[in-house]
């Protein structure tokens, strides 16, 4: 009986010893998201919301070895954190590898967005608006702070003072500036502008009958999860995280989950 007890105790000790060394707590990771880009990425009382947020939540829930927190943050601050190496990843930057050298890699593309120009009717009266950016010389174009939309020709025209820009933090302030005639037009993702405009009308910050004219289509862009390439020793798990994220994202796109998430989010808005 004594031999059996000793054998049992040795087995029990071996089990707990193996289990203890086999267990590794999940790696804690913070992912930053734009807090002022509805319906894609924004916050409500500090809680991350939006289409990108919902997609990332599903992807993150299927990744092994990580406990991931999404934190909404002003876009400009999020970029700065990545530039300093104090932030691991941020969504949803467009792919500007020639401008934001501190972001690498970019994830698989998450969503397609259509960037367009909306203008006040009186600002473009008698003016052609189909050719971007030449048809807009002499106008003031609203653009969200720290956004790099518009293309090289647009920013060349800005540098030559052929076009003026007015920056504001987020869609709401940019649209209010447009309504108050501080700018003539506003460039951003089409769905995002229409979403914000409806909110402004609903809250009576602009008249319900205020209408904008959609003019030029500037570009088709894709949103990504962008990772810092600064101070790599701080994030030894980066390559595994990126590989897992891309693998699950591609699968969810292929099986229709992403399309359903987008449809459900827009349908359940109110």
C-alpha positions as CSV (number, residue, x, y, z in Angstrom):
1,X,0.0,0.0,0.0
2,X,2.9,2.4,0.8
3,X,4.4,1.8,-2.6
4,X,1.1,2.6,-4.3
5,X,0.8,5.8,-2.3
6,X,4.3,6.9,-3.1
7,X,3.7,6.1,-6.8
8,X,0.4,8.1,-6.8
9,X,2.1,11.1,-5.1
10,X,5.0,11.1,-7.6
11,X,2.5,11.0,-10.4
12,X,0.4,13.9,-8.9
13,X,3.6,16.0,-8.4
14,X,4.7,15.3,-12.0
15,X,1.3,16.3,-13.3
16,X,1.1,19.6,-11.6
17,X,4.8,20.3,-12.3
18,X,4.3,19.7,-16.0
19,X,1.0,21.7,-16.1
20,X,2.6,24.6,-14.3
21,X,5.5,24.8,-16.8
22,X,3.2,24.1,-19.8
23,X,0.9,27.0,-19.1
24,X,1.8,30.4,-20.5
25,X,-0.5,33.3,-19.8
26,X,-1.7,35.1,-22.9
27,X,0.3,38.1,-24.2
28,X,-1.4,41.4,-23.4
29,X,-1.7,43.5,-26.5
30,X,-3.3,47.0,-27.0
31,X,-4.5,47.9,-30.5
32,X,-5.4,51.5,-31.2
33,X,-8.3,52.6,-33.3
34,X,-9.3,56.0,-34.8
35,X,-11.9,57.5,-32.4
36,X,-13.5,59.9,-34.9
37,X,-14.1,58.0,-38.2
38,X,-17.7,56.7,-38.1
39,X,-19.1,54.4,-39.2
40,X,-15.8,52.6,-39.6
41,X,-14.0,53.4,-36.3
42,X,-15.1,55.7,-33.5
43,X,-16.1,55.6,-29.9
44,X,-19.1,56.1,-27.7
45,X,-18.2,57.0,-24.1
46,X,-14.8,55.7,-24.5
47,X,-15.9,52.3,-26.0
48,X,-14.6,51.4,-29.4
49,X,-17.3,51.1,-32.1
50,X,-17.5,50.8,-35.8
51,X,-17.3,48.4,-38.7
52,X,-13.6,47.9,-38.5
53,X,-13.9,47.5,-34.8
54,X,-16.5,44.7,-35.2
55,X,-14.4,42.9,-37.8
56,X,-11.2,43.1,-35.6
57,X,-13.1,41.8,-32.6
58,X,-14.1,38.7,-34.5
59,X,-10.5,38.2,-35.8
60,X,-8.9,38.7,-32.4
61,X,-11.3,36.3,-30.7
62,X,-9.9,33.5,-32.9
63,X,-6.2,34.2,-32.4
64,X,-4.3,32.0,-30.0
65,X,-2.1,33.2,-27.2
66,X,-3.2,36.8,-26.9
67,X,-5.5,39.0,-24.8
68,X,-6.2,41.9,-26.9
69,X,-7.7,45.3,-25.9
70,X,-9.0,47.8,-28.4
71,X,-8.5,51.4,-27.4
72,X,-10.0,54.3,-29.3
73,X,-7.6,57.3,-29.7
74,X,-7.4,60.5,-31.7
75,X,-5.9,59.6,-35.1
76,X,-3.0,62.0,-35.0
77,X,-2.0,60.7,-31.5
78,X,-2.3,57.1,-32.7
79,X,0.1,57.8,-35.6
80,X,2.5,59.5,-33.2
81,X,2.6,56.5,-30.9
82,X,3.5,54.2,-33.8
83,X,6.1,56.6,-34.9
84,X,7.7,56.6,-31.4
85,X,7.4,52.8,-31.1
86,X,5.1,53.3,-28.1
87,X,2.1,51.8,-29.9
88,X,2.0,48.4,-31.5
89,X,-0.7,48.7,-34.1
90,X,-3.4,51.2,-35.3
91,X,-6.4,50.9,-37.5
92,X,-7.4,51.8,-40.2
93,X,-4.6,53.5,-42.1
94,X,-4.5,53.5,-45.8
95,X,-1.4,52.2,-47.5
96,X,1.0,55.1,-47.7
97,X,4.4,53.3,-47.5
98,X,6.2,56.2,-49.1
99,X,4.9,58.6,-46.4
100,X,4.6,56.8,-43.1
101,X,7.9,55.0,-42.9
102,X,7.3,54.0,-39.4
103,X,4.5,51.6,-40.3
104,X,5.5,48.2,-41.5
105,X,4.0,45.8,-42.2
106,X,0.5,46.6,-43.2
107,X,-2.0,43.7,-42.6
108,X,-4.1,42.2,-45.3
109,X,-6.6,44.8,-46.5
110,X,-9.7,44.8,-44.4
111,X,-12.2,46.9,-46.3
112,X,-12.5,48.9,-49.5
113,X,-13.5,52.5,-49.2
114,X,-14.4,55.0,-52.0
115,X,-12.9,58.5,-51.5
116,X,-15.0,61.3,-53.0
117,X,-15.4,65.1,-52.9
118,X,-18.5,66.7,-51.5
119,X,-19.1,70.4,-52.1
120,X,-21.5,73.2,-51.3
121,X,-23.6,74.0,-54.3
122,X,-22.8,77.7,-54.2
123,X,-19.1,77.0,-54.2
124,X,-19.1,75.1,-57.4
125,X,-21.8,77.1,-59.3
126,X,-20.8,77.3,-63.0
127,X,-17.6,75.3,-62.3
128,X,-16.6,71.9,-63.8
129,X,-15.9,69.4,-61.0
130,X,-15.2,66.2,-62.8
131,X,-11.4,66.5,-63.0
132,X,-9.5,66.2,-59.8
133,X,-7.7,68.2,-58.6
134,X,-7.5,70.8,-61.5
135,X,-11.2,71.7,-61.5
136,X,-10.8,72.6,-57.8
137,X,-8.1,75.2,-58.1
138,X,-8.9,78.3,-56.0
139,X,-11.1,76.5,-53.6
140,X,-10.6,75.5,-49.9
141,X,-10.9,71.8,-49.4
142,X,-11.7,70.4,-46.0
143,X,-9.7,67.3,-44.9
144,X,-9.5,65.4,-41.6
145,X,-6.5,66.1,-39.4
146,X,-3.5,63.9,-40.2
147,X,-5.2,62.4,-43.2
148,X,-3.2,62.1,-46.4
149,X,-6.1,61.7,-48.9
150,X,-6.2,63.4,-52.3
151,X,-3.2,62.0,-54.2
152,X,0.2,63.5,-55.2
153,X,-1.3,66.0,-57.7
154,X,-3.6,67.4,-55.0
155,X,-0.8,67.9,-52.5
156,X,1.4,69.5,-55.2
157,X,-1.4,72.0,-55.9
158,X,-1.6,72.7,-52.1
159,X,2.1,73.3,-51.9
160,X,1.8,75.7,-54.8
161,X,-1.2,77.5,-53.1
162,X,-3.5,76.6,-56.0
163,X,-5.7,74.9,-53.5
164,X,-6.1,75.7,-49.8
165,X,-6.9,73.1,-47.2
166,X,-8.7,73.3,-43.9
167,X,-8.0,70.5,-41.3
168,X,-10.4,69.5,-38.6
169,X,-10.6,66.6,-36.2
170,X,-13.1,64.2,-37.6
171,X,-16.1,64.2,-40.0
172,X,-18.4,66.2,-37.8
173,X,-16.1,69.2,-37.4
174,X,-15.1,69.1,-41.0
175,X,-18.8,69.1,-42.1
176,X,-19.7,71.9,-39.7
177,X,-16.8,74.0,-41.2
178,X,-18.3,73.3,-44.6
179,X,-21.7,74.3,-43.5
180,X,-20.3,77.5,-42.0
181,X,-18.6,78.3,-45.3
182,X,-15.1,78.0,-43.9
183,X,-14.4,75.5,-46.7
184,X,-15.9,74.9,-50.2
185,X,-15.6,71.1,-50.4
186,X,-14.7,68.2,-48.2
187,X,-12.8,65.0,-49.2
188,X,-13.2,61.7,-47.4
189,X,-14.8,58.3,-47.7
190,X,-18.3,58.5,-49.1
191,X,-20.0,56.2,-46.6
192,X,-18.3,58.0,-43.7
193,X,-19.4,61.4,-44.9
194,X,-23.0,60.4,-45.5
195,X,-23.1,58.7,-42.0
196,X,-21.8,61.9,-40.3
197,X,-24.1,64.1,-42.3
198,X,-27.2,62.2,-41.2
199,X,-26.0,62.4,-37.5
200,X,-25.6,66.2,-37.8
201,X,-29.1,66.6,-39.3
202,X,-30.6,64.3,-36.7
203,X,-29.0,66.4,-33.9
204,X,-30.1,69.6,-35.6
205,X,-26.5,70.9,-35.8
206,X,-27.2,71.5,-39.5
207,X,-30.6,72.0,-41.1
208,X,-32.4,68.8,-42.1
209,X,-32.7,70.2,-45.7
210,X,-29.0,71.0,-46.0
211,X,-27.7,69.1,-49.0
212,X,-24.2,68.6,-50.4
213,X,-23.2,67.8,-54.0
214,X,-21.1,64.7,-54.6
215,X,-18.6,65.6,-57.3
216,X,-15.3,63.9,-58.2
217,X,-14.4,60.3,-57.2
218,X,-10.8,60.7,-56.0
219,X,-9.7,57.1,-55.3
220,X,-10.5,53.7,-54.1
221,X,-8.7,53.0,-50.8
222,X,-8.3,50.1,-48.5
223,X,-8.1,50.2,-44.7
224,X,-5.5,48.1,-42.9
225,X,-4.2,47.3,-39.5
226,X,-0.8,49.0,-39.5
227,X,2.1,47.9,-37.2
228,X,5.0,50.0,-35.9
229,X,8.5,49.1,-37.1
230,X,10.1,51.1,-34.4
231,X,11.8,49.5,-31.4
232,X,11.1,45.9,-32.5
233,X,12.5,44.3,-29.3
234,X,9.5,45.7,-27.5
235,X,7.2,43.5,-29.5
236,X,8.9,40.1,-29.9
237,X,5.5,38.5,-30.7
238,X,5.0,40.8,-33.8
239,X,5.6,38.3,-36.6
240,X,3.3,35.7,-35.0
241,X,0.6,38.2,-34.3
242,X,0.7,39.5,-37.9
243,X,0.7,36.0,-39.4
244,X,-2.3,34.9,-37.2
245,X,-4.2,38.1,-37.9
246,X,-3.8,37.8,-41.7
247,X,-4.7,34.1,-41.7
248,X,-7.9,34.6,-39.8
249,X,-8.9,37.8,-41.7
250,X,-8.5,36.1,-45.1
251,X,-10.6,33.1,-44.0
252,X,-13.4,35.4,-42.7
253,X,-13.4,37.3,-46.0
254,X,-13.6,34.2,-48.0
255,X,-16.4,32.6,-46.0
256,X,-18.6,35.7,-46.2
257,X,-18.3,36.6,-42.5
258,X,-16.9,40.1,-43.2
259,X,-19.7,41.0,-45.7
260,X,-22.3,39.9,-43.1
261,X,-20.7,42.0,-40.3
262,X,-20.8,45.1,-42.5
263,X,-24.4,44.5,-43.5
264,X,-25.5,43.8,-40.0
265,X,-23.7,46.9,-38.6
266,X,-25.3,49.3,-41.1
267,X,-28.8,47.7,-40.7
268,X,-28.7,47.9,-36.9
269,X,-27.6,51.5,-36.7
270,X,-30.8,52.8,-35.1
